Amino acid sequence: MLKKAGVIAGAAAGLMLIGGTAFASPADHGYTPDPTFGDAYATFIEGGGALGFGAASLVAGAYTGIATTPALVLHSLEHHG
């Protein structure tokens, strides 16, 4: 059961990393000027921050789930056992 949860969490994290940029791409396929160094730098910094936030959220959610699962199972057994 835990292996399946890990695979699902990993797949979800991968889709979040890939899908975010795919859906954020502009719809206009016309001419766009070349980005400046400042534009590229700002995009790099924002992307790194988003990646760090996403990874931290994934780890925090997994840690919370692992820590609270035994208590949730025991609690459900008290009511149905």
Backbone torsions as a table, in degrees:
resi	resn	phi	psi	omega
1	MET	NA	-42.1	-178.8
2	LEU	-68.9	-30.4	178.0
3	LYS	-65.5	-41.2	179.0
4	LYS	-63.4	-41.0	179.6
5	ALA	-64.1	-38.4	178.4
6	GLY	-66.3	-40.9	178.7
7	VAL	-65.4	-42.9	180.0
8	ILE	-65.1	-42.8	178.9
9	ALA	-64.2	-40.5	178.2
10	GLY	-64.9	-41.7	178.5
11	ALA	-65.1	-40.9	179.1
12	ALA	-63.4	-41.8	179.0
13	ALA	-63.9	-41.6	178.4
14	GLY	-63.3	-42.6	179.0
15	LEU	-66.3	-35.0	178.0
16	MET	-65.4	-39.0	-179.2
17	LEU	-70.3	-40.3	-177.3
18	ILE	-81.8	-46.1	-173.8
19	GLY	-66.1	-32.2	-178.4
20	GLY	-60.5	-43.1	-179.8
21	THR	-75.0	-31.0	179.9
22	ALA	-67.3	-41.6	-178.7
23	PHE	-79.7	-18.8	-178.6
24	ALA	-88.3	-4.8	-177.5
25	SER	-68.4	144.4	-177.1
26	PRO	-68.7	149.5	-179.7
27	ALA	-82.7	-21.0	-178.1
28	ASP	-78.0	119.9	-179.3
29	HIS	-102.8	21.3	178.1
30	GLY	-80.7	-167.7	-179.0
31	TYR	-70.9	131.7	172.6
32	THR	-125.2	137.7	-179.3
33	PRO	-67.9	155.6	178.0
34	ASP	-63.0	140.5	179.4
35	PRO	-71.3	150.6	176.0
36	THR	-83.6	170.5	176.8
37	PHE	-61.2	-39.4	179.4
38	GLY	-62.8	-41.1	177.5
39	ASP	-62.8	-46.2	-179.1
40	ALA	-63.7	-40.7	179.7
41	TYR	-64.1	-45.5	-179.8
42	ALA	-63.3	-41.2	177.8
43	THR	-63.3	-41.8	178.6
44	PHE	-61.7	-45.5	-179.1
45	ILE	-65.9	-43.8	178.9
46	GLU	-64.1	-41.3	178.8
47	GLY	-64.3	-41.2	177.4
48	GLY	-64.1	-39.1	177.7
49	GLY	-65.8	-40.7	178.7
50	ALA	-66.1	-40.4	178.4
51	LEU	-63.9	-43.9	179.1
52	GLY	-64.2	-41.7	178.8
53	PHE	-64.4	-42.4	179.4
54	GLY	-64.0	-43.2	179.5
55	ALA	-66.0	-41.9	178.8
56	ALA	-64.4	-39.1	178.2
57	SER	-65.3	-41.0	179.3
58	LEU	-64.1	-45.0	-180.0
59	VAL	-66.2	-42.5	-180.0
60	ALA	-64.6	-40.7	178.2
61	GLY	-65.1	-42.5	178.9
62	ALA	-65.3	-43.0	179.7
63	TYR	-62.9	-42.8	178.9
64	THR	-64.0	-42.0	178.7
65	GLY	-63.6	-42.6	179.2
66	ILE	-66.4	-38.9	-177.3
67	ALA	-72.2	-33.3	-175.0
68	THR	-96.7	-13.4	-176.7
69	THR	-59.8	-47.3	179.9
70	PRO	-58.6	-39.8	179.4
71	ALA	-66.7	-38.8	178.7
72	LEU	-66.4	-39.5	178.6
73	VAL	-65.4	-46.7	179.8
74	LEU	-62.2	-39.8	178.9
75	HIS	-63.5	-40.7	179.2
76	SER	-69.9	-31.8	178.3
77	LEU	-70.3	-30.8	178.1
78	GLU	-63.1	-36.3	-177.7
79	HIS	-82.3	-28.0	-175.5
80	HIS	-111.9	-0.6	-173.6
81	GLY	-98.9	NA	NA
